[in-house]
């Protein structure tokens, strides 16, 4: 929750600075280097996992069903948004949904890839939509975890969290879904995190 609010505040601050001041820095190019840094930090985070052997040992074929359901449900409802929004295609909406709550990397990827076909300004708008929608998803997963658990079962908080099930939403998942859900939540988050750049890139190019 705190990190989401901080990210939103920085985004709003950037909007104010961009509107009130003349910025000479090539922000488009700078965002690419930020993406490289984020991927480096992601690799370091995975490499420093406390007990990767335990996580790998708990990876069973049925553990793949939950991330598949998360991906399938997210893409299905994202595609439906394309039929409701006249400005954006179903593929644009699916690219936004493919962030799976990873708002920082997905928004940069979308802006970078779509700039060639839509232009920098429109691509930035779509990247901004991706940033906000994925922030809202993470906040909803944190705030509504007890409701998801109560009405949809112990797997629902994991699926709703998307990538966040392996990090920021993990304490809420452990509290409401139980400690036994922790390995599944970590595997779920890691598998979706690995697939996220592929899905975002795929739908941005369709």
C-alpha positions as CSV (number, residue, x, y, z in Angstrom):
1,X,0.0,0.0,0.0
2,X,2.7,2.4,1.0
3,X,4.8,1.7,-2.1
4,X,1.8,2.2,-4.4
5,X,1.0,5.6,-2.8
6,X,4.6,6.6,-3.1
7,X,4.7,5.6,-6.8
8,X,1.4,7.5,-7.4
9,X,2.8,10.6,-5.7
10,X,5.9,10.5,-7.8
11,X,3.8,10.2,-10.9
12,X,1.7,13.2,-10.0
13,X,4.8,15.1,-9.1
14,X,6.2,14.3,-12.6
15,X,3.0,15.5,-14.2
16,X,3.2,18.8,-12.3
17,X,6.8,19.3,-13.1
18,X,6.2,18.5,-16.8
19,X,3.2,21.0,-16.9
20,X,5.0,23.8,-15.0
21,X,8.6,23.6,-16.2
22,X,10.5,23.1,-19.4
23,X,12.5,19.8,-19.1
24,X,15.4,19.4,-21.4
25,X,16.1,15.7,-20.5
26,X,15.1,13.1,-23.0
27,X,12.6,11.4,-20.7
28,X,11.8,8.7,-23.3
29,X,15.4,7.5,-23.5
30,X,15.9,7.8,-19.8
31,X,12.9,5.5,-19.2
32,X,14.7,2.8,-21.2
33,X,17.7,3.0,-18.9
34,X,15.3,2.9,-15.9
35,X,13.8,-0.3,-17.3
36,X,17.3,-1.9,-17.6
37,X,18.0,-1.0,-14.0
38,X,14.7,-2.5,-12.8
39,X,15.4,-5.8,-14.6
40,X,18.9,-5.9,-13.0
41,X,17.3,-5.4,-9.6
42,X,14.8,-8.1,-10.3
43,X,17.6,-10.5,-11.1
44,X,19.4,-9.6,-7.9
45,X,16.2,-10.0,-5.9
46,X,15.6,-13.5,-7.3
47,X,19.2,-14.5,-6.8
48,X,19.1,-13.4,-3.1
49,X,15.9,-15.4,-2.4
50,X,16.2,-16.9,1.1
51,X,15.4,-20.4,0.2
52,X,15.1,-21.0,-3.5
53,X,15.5,-24.8,-3.1
54,X,12.3,-25.0,-1.1
55,X,10.4,-22.9,-3.7
56,X,11.6,-25.1,-6.5
57,X,10.8,-28.3,-4.6
58,X,7.2,-27.2,-4.1
59,X,6.7,-26.6,-7.8
60,X,4.3,-29.3,-8.9
61,X,2.3,-29.5,-12.2
62,X,-0.9,-28.5,-10.4
63,X,0.8,-25.3,-9.2
64,X,0.8,-24.1,-12.7
65,X,-3.0,-24.0,-12.9
66,X,-3.3,-20.9,-10.7
67,X,-1.0,-18.6,-12.8
68,X,-2.6,-19.9,-15.9
69,X,-6.0,-19.0,-14.5
70,X,-4.7,-15.6,-13.4
71,X,-3.3,-14.9,-16.9
72,X,-6.3,-16.2,-18.7
73,X,-8.8,-14.3,-16.6
74,X,-6.9,-11.0,-16.8
75,X,-6.5,-11.2,-20.5
76,X,-10.1,-12.1,-21.1
77,X,-11.5,-9.2,-19.1
78,X,-8.9,-6.8,-20.5
79,X,-10.0,-7.8,-24.0
80,X,-13.6,-7.0,-23.1
81,X,-12.4,-3.5,-22.3
82,X,-11.4,-3.1,-25.9
83,X,-15.0,-3.5,-26.9
84,X,-16.2,-0.8,-24.5
85,X,-13.5,1.8,-25.2
86,X,-13.5,3.2,-28.7
87,X,-10.1,4.8,-28.6
88,X,-8.1,1.7,-27.6
89,X,-8.1,-1.7,-29.3
90,X,-8.6,-5.0,-27.5
91,X,-4.9,-5.7,-28.0
92,X,-4.0,-2.3,-26.3
93,X,-6.2,-3.2,-23.4
94,X,-4.6,-6.6,-23.2
95,X,-1.2,-5.1,-23.2
96,X,-2.3,-2.9,-20.2
97,X,-3.7,-5.9,-18.4
98,X,-0.6,-7.9,-19.1
99,X,1.2,-5.8,-16.5
100,X,-0.4,-8.0,-13.8
101,X,0.2,-5.3,-11.2
102,X,3.8,-4.7,-12.2
103,X,3.1,-1.1,-12.9
104,X,6.7,0.2,-13.2
105,X,8.1,-2.1,-15.8
106,X,4.9,-2.6,-17.8
107,X,4.2,1.1,-18.3
108,X,7.7,1.7,-19.5
109,X,7.6,-1.2,-21.9
110,X,4.3,-0.2,-23.4
111,X,5.5,3.4,-23.9
112,X,8.7,2.2,-25.5
113,X,7.2,-0.3,-27.9
114,X,4.0,1.6,-28.9
115,X,5.9,4.8,-29.6
116,X,6.9,3.5,-33.0
117,X,3.3,2.9,-34.1
118,X,1.3,5.4,-32.1
119,X,3.8,8.2,-31.6
120,X,5.4,9.2,-28.3
121,X,2.4,11.2,-27.0
122,X,-0.3,8.6,-27.5
123,X,2.1,5.8,-26.4
124,X,2.8,7.8,-23.2
125,X,-1.0,8.0,-22.6
126,X,-1.3,4.3,-22.9
127,X,1.7,3.8,-20.6
128,X,0.1,6.1,-18.1
129,X,-3.1,4.0,-18.2
130,X,-1.0,0.9,-17.6
131,X,0.7,2.6,-14.7
132,X,-2.5,3.6,-13.0
133,X,-4.6,0.5,-13.7
134,X,-1.8,-1.8,-12.3
135,X,-1.4,0.4,-9.3
136,X,-5.1,0.2,-8.7
137,X,-4.9,-3.6,-9.0
138,X,-2.2,-3.8,-6.4
139,X,-4.0,-1.6,-4.0
140,X,-7.2,-3.6,-4.5
141,X,-5.4,-6.8,-3.8
142,X,-4.0,-5.4,-0.6
143,X,-7.2,-3.7,0.7
144,X,-9.7,-6.4,-0.4
145,X,-7.7,-9.5,0.4
146,X,-10.1,-10.5,3.3
147,X,-13.1,-10.0,1.0
148,X,-11.6,-12.1,-1.8
149,X,-10.7,-14.8,0.7
150,X,-14.2,-14.8,2.2
151,X,-16.2,-14.9,-1.0
152,X,-14.0,-16.6,-3.5
153,X,-11.7,-18.9,-1.6
154,X,-8.1,-18.9,-0.3
155,X,-6.6,-18.8,-3.9
156,X,-8.4,-15.5,-4.8
157,X,-6.1,-13.2,-2.9
158,X,-3.1,-14.8,-4.7
159,X,-4.7,-14.4,-8.1
160,X,-5.8,-10.9,-7.5
161,X,-2.3,-9.8,-6.5
162,X,-0.8,-10.9,-9.8
163,X,3.0,-10.4,-9.6
164,X,2.6,-8.9,-6.1
165,X,1.8,-12.3,-4.7
166,X,5.5,-12.9,-4.5
167,X,6.4,-9.7,-2.7
168,X,4.3,-6.8,-1.5
169,X,1.0,-8.7,-1.2
170,X,2.6,-11.7,0.4
171,X,2.0,-10.7,4.1
172,X,-1.7,-10.1,3.4
173,X,-1.9,-13.5,1.6
174,X,-0.2,-15.2,4.5
175,X,-2.6,-13.6,6.9
176,X,-5.9,-14.3,5.1
177,X,-5.0,-17.4,3.0
178,X,-2.8,-19.0,5.6
179,X,0.9,-19.8,5.8
180,X,0.5,-22.9,3.6
181,X,-0.4,-20.6,0.7
182,X,3.0,-18.8,0.8
183,X,5.0,-21.2,-1.5
184,X,2.2,-21.2,-4.0
185,X,1.9,-17.4,-3.8
186,X,5.7,-17.0,-4.5
187,X,5.7,-19.5,-7.4
188,X,2.6,-17.8,-8.8
189,X,4.2,-14.3,-8.6
190,X,7.5,-15.5,-10.1
191,X,6.0,-17.3,-13.0
192,X,3.8,-14.4,-13.9
193,X,6.7,-12.0,-13.5
194,X,8.7,-14.0,-16.0
195,X,5.9,-14.1,-18.5
196,X,4.9,-10.4,-18.2
197,X,7.5,-8.9,-20.6
198,X,6.5,-11.5,-23.2
199,X,2.8,-10.8,-23.0
200,X,3.2,-7.0,-23.0
201,X,5.5,-7.1,-26.0
202,X,3.2,-9.5,-27.8
203,X,0.1,-7.5,-27.5
204,X,1.9,-4.2,-28.1
205,X,2.9,-5.5,-31.5
206,X,-0.5,-6.9,-32.6
